[in-house]
Amino acid sequence: MNDFETKVLLPSWIWEKAENKEHFKELVLDYMQRYPNYDVKKVKGKYAICERRD
């Protein structure tokens, strides 16, 4: 099994709806449910930096 680092562009509504840092993390993780093989490592700019599992 290989892991690959990849970027996922996050929608702007995440920043608009986030009430605080914890809520932001929750919204990102909820959004990333659309990508079942991706594990979020960090957020950089407008992107979630993820590891993708084969």
Phi, psi and omega in degrees: 000127179255143175253140180231134174278133181216160179250140175239122178292125180268142180289150183295336181297337179298315179290324181293323183273335186297127180271333179198182184298318180294318178296321177302312179301317180298316179295320178298313181295322176297315179298321184288354173299340178290345182238080189297335181263014183248131175250122181286127177259322179193169174245129180228114183065233181266009187241145168269123177270120189232159166256128179258130178262139176285000000 
